[in-house]
Amino acid sequence: MSVVTSLFKRLLFQLAGSQYDRMAAAKKQTYDFLFVHEDGSQLDRIGRLFDKEHPLETSIDTVYDLEEINKALTKVKQGKSKGKTIITVGEQ
């Protein structure tokens, strides 16, 4: 990848993410993006970054059964989720 392409991508993501930066800052939160290819070496590297001693922190708001999909989608669409909304499929 050329330096120009890399700089362009960085600028594009900064512009696209500026709204989310402001929203996160207002709530004293942070967020990060990881872009990886599905090749073994990058997946191995991610696995070492987020091992048992340094787990990836997530925030789960609500877990819904598949039968409650409309309720879950309505909540997400209204922007009322405080974390990830999980839909379970099948027996748990």
KOLVEXNU-681226 format. One record per residue (C-alpha): residue in one letter; x, y, z. Coordinates in steps of 0.25 Angstrom, whole numbers, padded with zeros to 4 digits, always signed. Layout:
! KOLVEXNU-681226
AXYZ
...
***
This chain:
! KOLVEXNU-681226
M+0000+0000+0000
S+0006+0014-0004
V+0008+0025+0006
V-0002+0033-0001
T-0013+0022+0000
S-0010+0020+0015
L-0011+0035+0018
F-0024+0036+0010
K-0030+0025+0017
R-0026+0031+0031
L-0032+0044+0027
L-0045+0037+0022
F-0047+0030+0035
Q-0044+0042+0043
L-0055+0050+0036
A-0065+0038+0037
G-0062+0036+0051
S-0062+0050+0056
Q-0077+0049+0061
Y-0074+0037+0069
D-0062+0043+0075
R-0070+0055+0080
M-0081+0045+0085
A-0071+0037+0092
A-0064+0049+0098
A-0077+0054+0104
K-0079+0041+0111
K-0064+0040+0115
Q-0063+0027+0107
T-0053+0023+0097
Y-0054+0013+0085
D-0044+0007+0076
F-0044+0000+0062
L-0036-0012+0058
F-0035-0015+0043
V-0030-0029+0040
H-0029-0039+0029
E-0034-0053+0031
D-0020-0058+0029
G-0014-0067+0040
S-0002-0057+0044
Q-0012-0045+0047
L-0022-0054+0055
D-0010-0060+0063
R-0005-0045+0066
I-0019-0041+0071
G-0020-0054+0079
R-0007-0049+0086
L-0012-0035+0088
F-0025-0040+0095
D-0020-0052+0103
K-0026-0057+0117
E-0018-0046+0124
H-0022-0035+0115
P-0037-0038+0110
L-0044-0030+0100
E-0054-0022+0108
T-0069-0022+0103
S-0082-0016+0108
I-0094-0025+0106
D-0107-0017+0107
T-0118-0028+0105
V-0119-0042+0100
Y-0131-0046+0092
D-0136-0059+0087
L-0139-0059+0072
E-0154-0058+0074
E-0151-0044+0080
I-0144-0039+0068
N-0153-0028+0065
K-0152-0023+0079
A-0137-0023+0078
L-0137-0016+0065
T-0146-0005+0070
K-0137-0003+0082
V-0125-0002+0074
K-0132+0007+0063
Q-0136+0017+0074
G-0122+0018+0079
K-0125+0013+0093
S-0115+0002+0094
K-0104+0004+0104
G-0095-0007+0098
K-0096-0019+0089
T-0110-0024+0086
I-0109-0040+0085
I-0118-0049+0077
T-0118-0063+0081
V-0121-0074+0070
G-0125-0088+0075
E-0124-0094+0088
Q-0114-0089+0099
***
